[in-house]
Amino acid sequence: MPHWIIAVILGIVEGITEFIPVSSTGHLLLFEDWLKSNQTDLFNIVIQCGAVIAVIPLFHKRFHQFIFNWREKAVQDYMLKIAAAFVITGAVGFVLDKKGLKLNDDPRPIATAVLIGGIAFLAVEFWLRGKKLRDEITWPVAIAVAIGQLLAAVFPGTSRSGATIVFALLLGLNRPLATEFSFLVGIPTMLAAGGLKIFKALHHGAPHENWSMVLLSTVVAAVVSFIAVKWLLRFVQTHTFNAFGWYRVALGILIFALIAIAGRHPASPADSQNSAAIRGPQPVTLIAQAPE
């Protein structure tokens, strides 16, 4: 398959799954296996940053408040809670990174996290039936969102947006605000993690990259991410997360099925060297990765 088609496909996958709570890691497992394409960490981080930056205009009203109405108490309170969630995530992540925590490349825990995340969405939505949800970001919500980010960082496949939204819903926050707050905390978190990863890669001698393909995939990821997040922000105004829950359950089962098939038909040595058979992401330090 031509490299540019692979770049476009990976950009589409990244753009759709970076913020949608379905686990980008789980989807990359499937598409890496299908495309037989093992991209570098630097490639993945660059296109992730493109997908993240692209959604900032969708929150222009909030950013306008942050810039021009920052003296208002309500705006200061909201900004402080975003900052607190970001700092907690970064501080704990830094400590775990220094202790040498690495991400496992075994696809089974990833499939398990995808599956459990789906069940969690279904269970939370069932529990919320008939309950009146709040429209205020409380301090427990801010702390819970930070915990959700750390959980997703330690257990790839959990989905950063999925974990943070579930925790916010459990604390009684309504769906639109839970989604918005999750994304606003996620933007600086993922850009900081991505920026650090890019700096380390370039500082220590980055692997050879086809930068034209990186640029193509980044542009595609940015465009698709903008469209996907704009759609999701509208969707949650009138819908629950049940559809995402069922989708994740199906995805987790599919990954387990592919693992079983791969186990019965092991790849040849040549395939192992030249393709990305069903596998998780390469071991990376926690502080430099914000898996979905």
Summary of the structure (lengths in Angstrom):
residues: 292
radius of gyration: 18.8
end to end distance: 26.7
largest distance: 63.4
contacts: 1024
relative contact order: 0.22
helix: 75%
strand: 1%
